[in-house]
Structure formats: structure tokens, C-alpha cells
Amino acid sequence: MTFKEKLLEWLIRPERFYIRRYMHLLRKEEKYLLVRHNPVLGYWYRARKNRLGTRLGFLIHAGCLGEDIWIEHCGIVMIHPRARLGKGCKIHGSCCIGSNGGYPDDPPILGDYVDIGLNAQVVGPVRIADHVKIGSGAVVVKDVLVPGATVVGVPARIIEPKQKA
């Protein structure tokens, strides 16, 4: 981003500006709580992130997201504190990635470059392979171990595995 684009974004403050700021605060929280072990700065960034997250509808804990996560829209995005998302995942608004509330409280683990559609739910001790697309409104309650598959429906089922040439 050029300086001119950053300045224009700062002046206009579109939805993307606040999402980028939230991700920046989340990464700072991770840095100071999980890497550099400076609790004062870590908790300060957590408080700022949580205040902004309340406005955006995000509830994401430090340490559960991989690199280059992309959140497309504001809206309720809830991620279990022990869930793990791989690098390059794309999350659309109104998503829930969490446990099913039973014992043991096992969260989902998603692979790299998973695309989670609007209002999709990934619930329980589920494993998702790399490059999987989860359709809008899908509820994933079983493992999806086929890389590049597309899953849709309630409960979600595979409709299109990606063919390798």
C-alpha cells in the first residue's frame, strides 16, 4: 500500500480499515504474550483488540490463527481459543469455529488456505484438509480429509473434490 492509499483509507475509514487494525492488534497481543513475554504490553494490546472486536463482532483469541488470515467482512466471527487455523485461510462474516460443548472440549483444526463462507459453522473435533471451501451456511460436524473439496449443506457433505491434473 502506498502512503497515499494509507492516508485515504485513514481519512475515509472503511470496513477494511477496522479489520486490518483488529488483525494488527491481535498480532501485537500474540507477540507480547506468546513470544516476547511482556504481559503489560500484551494485556494492553488485548484490551484494545477486545474493545475494537466488540464493535466489529469478532471474538478471536491470541495464538489460534496462522499467517496471512483474511477476514472479508465485519460480523460475528467467533473462534474457539484452542482451535487452530492454518495459513492463508479466508473467513467471511458470521462464522463460528468452535467446540460442540461436550466433554472433552475438542475444537476444530483447519488446514492451510481454507475458505469459510458466510454464516458457516465448523463445530466439534473436526479436521479440515488444505484448500477446502466451506459453503455459505454450511454446518461442518465431520472431518473433511479430501484436499481441495467443496462442502455445503446442513450437515455439510462433500460435493466437489478438486481434481489434480
QUIRACOR-V860075 format. One record per backbone hydrogen bond with DSSP energy under -0.5 kcal/mol. CO is the residue of the C=O (numbers start at 1). NH is the residue of the N-H. Records with the same first field share a line. If there is no record, write none. Layout:
BEGIN
CO: NH + NH
END
This chain:
BEGIN
2: 6
3: 7
4: 8
5: 9
6: 10
7: 11
8: 12
9: 13
14: 17 + 18
15: 19
16: 20
17: 21
18: 22
19: 23
20: 24
21: 25
22: 26
23: 27
24: 28
25: 29
26: 30
27: 31
28: 32
29: 33
30: 34 + 35
31: 35 + 36
32: 38
37: 39
38: 42
39: 43
40: 44
41: 45
42: 46
43: 47
44: 48
45: 49
46: 50
47: 51
48: 52
49: 53
50: 54
51: 55
52: 56
53: 57 + 58
56: 75
57: 77
59: 79
61: 64
64: 85
66: 69
67: 88
69: 71
70: 72 + 91
76: 95
77: 59
78: 97
80: 83
84: 110
85: 66
86: 66 + 89
87: 113
89: 70
90: 116
91: 72
93: 119
95: 78
96: 98 + 122
97: 80
98: 124
104: 106
105: 107
108: 84
109: 128
111: 86 + 114
112: 131
114: 90 + 116
115: 117 + 134
116: 92
117: 120
118: 137
120: 96
121: 123 + 140
122: 98
124: 126
126: 109
127: 144
128: 111
129: 111 + 132
130: 148
132: 115 + 134
133: 135 + 151
134: 117
135: 138
138: 121 + 140
139: 141 + 155 + 156
140: 123
143: 145
144: 129
145: 147
146: 149
149: 133
150: 159 + 160
151: 135
152: 157
153: 139
157: 152
160: 150
END
